[in-house]
């Protein structure tokens, strides 16, 4: 997931972040917890237009400006 967000930023210039409840391989748990909190807050206040996340995340979205979950 994090790789997908980085690829969107690098190749297409789209500001994107990654979110997952479990810690991705190669990341430490404390750092990932901080990243998740920062990402969730940023998503709520529309700091970035794209979020790569697990499918379970998409089921709980209640935002009027979210048009698609893929």
C-alpha positions as CSV (number, residue, x, y, z in Angstrom):
1,X,0.0,0.0,0.0
2,X,2.6,2.5,1.0
3,X,4.4,1.7,-2.3
4,X,1.3,2.4,-4.3
5,X,0.9,5.9,-2.6
6,X,4.5,6.7,-3.4
7,X,4.1,5.6,-7.0
8,X,1.1,7.8,-7.4
9,X,3.0,10.8,-6.1
10,X,6.2,10.1,-8.1
11,X,4.7,9.1,-11.5
12,X,1.6,11.2,-11.6
13,X,2.1,14.0,-9.1
14,X,-1.0,13.0,-7.1
15,X,-0.7,13.6,-3.4
16,X,-1.6,10.3,-1.8
17,X,-1.1,8.5,1.6
18,X,-1.3,4.9,2.7
19,X,-3.4,3.6,5.6
20,X,-3.6,0.0,7.1
21,X,-4.6,-1.3,10.4
22,X,-1.7,-3.7,10.5
23,X,1.9,-2.7,10.4
24,X,3.5,-3.2,6.9
25,X,6.6,-5.3,6.6
26,X,9.7,-3.3,7.3
27,X,8.0,-0.6,9.4
28,X,8.2,-0.3,13.2
29,X,5.0,-0.4,15.1
30,X,5.4,3.0,16.9
31,X,6.2,4.8,13.7
32,X,3.3,3.2,11.9
33,X,0.9,4.2,14.7
34,X,2.0,7.8,14.4
35,X,1.7,7.6,10.6
36,X,-1.9,6.2,10.8
37,X,-3.0,8.9,13.2
38,X,-1.5,11.7,11.0
39,X,-3.0,10.1,7.8
40,X,-6.5,9.7,9.3
41,X,-6.5,13.3,10.4
42,X,-5.2,14.5,7.1
43,X,-7.9,12.5,5.2
44,X,-10.7,14.0,7.4
45,X,-9.6,17.5,6.6
46,X,-8.9,16.9,2.9
47,X,-5.1,17.3,2.9
48,X,-4.8,14.8,0.1
49,X,-7.2,13.5,-2.6
50,X,-6.2,9.9,-2.7
51,X,-5.8,7.3,0.1
52,X,-4.5,3.8,-0.5
53,X,-6.0,1.5,2.1
54,X,-7.3,-1.9,2.9
55,X,-10.8,-2.7,1.7
56,X,-12.1,-2.7,5.3
57,X,-11.3,1.0,5.5
58,X,-13.5,1.9,2.6
59,X,-16.5,0.3,4.3
60,X,-16.5,2.9,7.1
61,X,-16.1,6.1,5.1
62,X,-18.7,8.7,5.8
63,X,-17.5,11.7,3.8
64,X,-19.6,13.6,1.2
65,X,-16.6,14.2,-1.1
66,X,-15.6,10.5,-1.4
67,X,-16.9,9.4,-4.7
68,X,-15.2,6.0,-5.3
69,X,-13.6,3.2,-3.4
70,X,-11.7,0.8,-5.6
